[in-house]
Amino acid sequence: MHTLTVEQQDELISIIDGEFGSQLEFTDFADAMLGLFENIAGFETLTKARSSRYVKLLWRKYRGQKAH
């Protein structure tokens, strides 16, 4: 099963924030996050629907963070 803990979700968002900042548009965020998924064992084979759900979940968390 492909699952991410809250801590893992936060870590992925932290990586994106560190690499690209906190002001990405959705498309750029999605591309970056899908790139990270390629480096997580098991996540490189996520279905498009499943990866889309994760990207949307992580996007909401990313946009909810305080701007730097």
C-alpha positions in Angstrom: 0.0 0.0 0.0 1.3 3.5 -0.9 0.8 5.7 2.2 2.6 8.7 3.6 2.6 9.6 7.2 2.0 13.2 8.2 5.7 13.5 8.9 6.6 12.2 5.5 4.1 14.6 3.9 5.7 17.5 5.8 9.1 16.4 4.7 8.1 16.4 1.1 6.7 19.8 1.4 9.9 21.0 3.1 12.0 19.6 0.3 9.9 21.5 -2.3 10.0 24.6 -0.2 13.8 24.4 0.1 14.3 23.7 -3.6 11.7 26.0 -5.2 10.4 28.3 -2.5 6.9 28.7 -1.1 5.3 30.5 -4.1 5.0 27.8 -6.8 2.0 27.7 -9.0 0.0 24.4 -8.9 1.5 23.0 -12.2 5.1 23.6 -11.1 4.4 22.2 -7.6 2.8 19.1 -9.2 5.7 18.5 -11.5 8.2 18.9 -8.7 6.2 16.6 -6.4 5.8 13.9 -9.1 9.6 14.1 -9.5 10.0 13.4 -5.8 7.6 10.5 -6.1 10.0 8.9 -8.6 12.6 8.6 -5.9 10.3 7.0 -3.3 10.3 3.2 -3.3 6.9 2.1 -4.5 5.7 5.6 -5.4 7.2 5.5 -8.9 4.4 3.1 -9.8 1.5 5.0 -8.4 -1.5 5.2 -10.7 -2.3 8.6 -12.2 -5.4 8.9 -10.0 -3.6 8.0 -6.8 -0.7 10.3 -7.5 -3.1 13.1 -8.4 -4.8 12.7 -5.0 -1.5 12.9 -3.2 -0.4 16.0 -5.1 -3.7 17.7 -4.3 -3.4 16.8 -0.6 0.2 18.0 -0.5 -0.7 21.2 -2.5 -3.3 22.1 0.2 -0.7 21.7 2.9 1.9 23.6 0.9 -0.4 26.5 0.2 -1.4 26.6 3.9 2.1 27.2 5.1 3.2 30.7 6.0 5.1 32.6 3.3 8.7 33.4 4.0 
